[in-house]
């Protein structure tokens, strides 16, 4: 009985390792397709695409098909056709994360300052 439980535990531990190697390519492909679909199509669908060979392509998604999509440079309007299988990462450039974080930190700082001022006034009264 002890041997069977050890064997089952070992199988449970090794199962994810065997699945990770076999489905990783198709999972990444579906992930890339999902990210490009989420961006949409048009001049507001800005992105930075990192390819498997390390190069980066910046622009907006012009068209998206089943096997590939077209990204156009915003400045030169040059089209680049990219296969989903060649994509390593899709970075969304629609929001300005640093600006948003700065606004949040300023708002929190202002709230803390106001709380300290009102606390000092309430203490003196």
C-alpha positions as CSV (number, residue, x, y, z in Angstrom):
1,X,0.0,0.0,0.0
2,X,2.8,2.3,0.9
3,X,4.5,1.6,-2.4
4,X,1.4,2.4,-4.4
5,X,0.9,5.8,-2.7
6,X,4.6,6.7,-3.3
7,X,4.2,5.7,-7.0
8,X,1.0,7.8,-7.4
9,X,2.7,10.8,-5.7
10,X,5.6,10.5,-8.1
11,X,3.3,10.3,-11.1
12,X,1.4,13.4,-9.9
13,X,4.7,15.3,-9.5
14,X,6.1,14.3,-12.9
15,X,2.9,14.8,-14.9
16,X,3.2,18.6,-15.2
17,X,6.8,18.3,-16.3
18,X,5.9,16.1,-19.3
19,X,3.0,18.4,-20.3
20,X,5.0,21.6,-20.1
21,X,7.5,20.6,-22.8
22,X,5.0,19.3,-25.3
23,X,2.3,22.0,-25.3
24,X,4.5,25.1,-24.8
25,X,4.7,26.0,-28.5
26,X,1.0,25.8,-29.2
27,X,0.2,27.6,-25.9
28,X,2.5,30.5,-26.9
29,X,0.9,30.6,-30.4
30,X,-2.6,30.8,-29.0
31,X,-1.4,33.4,-26.4
32,X,0.0,35.6,-29.2
33,X,-3.1,35.2,-31.3
34,X,-5.3,36.2,-28.3
35,X,-3.1,39.2,-27.5
36,X,-3.2,40.5,-31.1
37,X,-7.0,39.9,-31.2
38,X,-7.3,41.8,-27.9
39,X,-5.4,44.8,-29.4
40,X,-7.7,45.0,-32.3
41,X,-7.0,46.5,-35.7
42,X,-6.4,50.2,-36.6
43,X,-4.2,53.1,-35.6
44,X,-5.2,52.8,-31.9
45,X,-4.0,49.1,-31.8
46,X,-0.3,50.1,-31.0
47,X,2.1,47.4,-30.0
48,X,5.7,46.4,-29.8
49,X,6.3,42.9,-31.1
50,X,9.4,40.9,-30.0
51,X,10.3,38.2,-32.4
52,X,12.0,34.9,-31.6
53,X,15.2,36.1,-33.1
54,X,15.3,39.1,-30.8
55,X,14.3,41.9,-33.1
56,X,11.5,44.3,-32.2
57,X,8.8,45.7,-34.5
58,X,6.9,48.8,-33.4
59,X,3.7,50.1,-34.9
60,X,0.0,49.4,-35.1
61,X,-1.8,46.3,-36.1
62,X,-3.1,46.9,-39.7
63,X,-4.7,43.5,-40.4
64,X,-4.9,40.2,-38.6
65,X,-5.4,36.8,-40.2
66,X,-5.3,33.2,-39.1
67,X,-1.6,32.6,-39.7
68,X,-0.1,36.1,-39.7
69,X,-0.8,39.7,-39.1
70,X,0.5,43.0,-40.6
71,X,2.0,45.7,-38.4
72,X,2.6,49.2,-39.8
73,X,5.2,51.7,-38.5
74,X,3.4,54.8,-37.3
75,X,5.9,57.2,-38.7
76,X,6.9,55.7,-42.1
77,X,3.7,53.6,-42.6
78,X,5.9,50.7,-43.8
79,X,4.1,47.4,-43.5
80,X,5.7,44.3,-41.9
81,X,4.0,40.9,-42.2
82,X,4.6,38.8,-39.1
83,X,3.8,35.1,-38.6
84,X,2.3,34.3,-35.2
85,X,4.8,31.4,-34.8
86,X,7.7,33.9,-35.1
87,X,6.4,36.1,-32.2
88,X,7.9,35.8,-28.8
89,X,6.1,38.6,-27.0
90,X,3.4,41.2,-27.6
91,X,3.7,44.4,-25.6
92,X,0.6,46.7,-25.6
93,X,1.6,50.4,-26.1
94,X,-1.9,51.8,-25.7
95,X,-1.5,53.0,-22.1
96,X,1.3,55.1,-20.5
97,X,2.0,53.0,-17.4
98,X,4.7,55.4,-16.0
99,X,2.4,58.4,-16.3
100,X,-0.4,56.5,-14.6
101,X,1.9,55.4,-11.7
102,X,3.1,59.0,-11.3
103,X,-0.5,60.3,-11.1
104,X,-1.3,57.6,-8.5
105,X,1.7,58.5,-6.4
106,X,0.9,62.2,-6.5
107,X,-2.7,61.5,-5.5
108,X,-1.6,59.4,-2.6
109,X,1.0,62.0,-1.5
110,X,-1.6,64.8,-1.7
111,X,-4.1,62.7,0.4
112,X,-1.4,62.0,3.0
113,X,-0.5,65.7,3.1
114,X,-4.1,66.8,3.5
115,X,-4.7,64.3,6.2
116,X,-1.7,65.6,8.1
117,X,-2.8,69.2,7.7
118,X,-6.3,68.5,8.9
119,X,-5.0,66.3,11.7
120,X,-2.7,69.2,12.9
121,X,-5.6,71.7,12.7
122,X,-7.9,69.4,14.6
123,X,-5.2,68.8,17.3
124,X,-4.7,72.6,17.8
125,X,-8.5,73.3,18.2
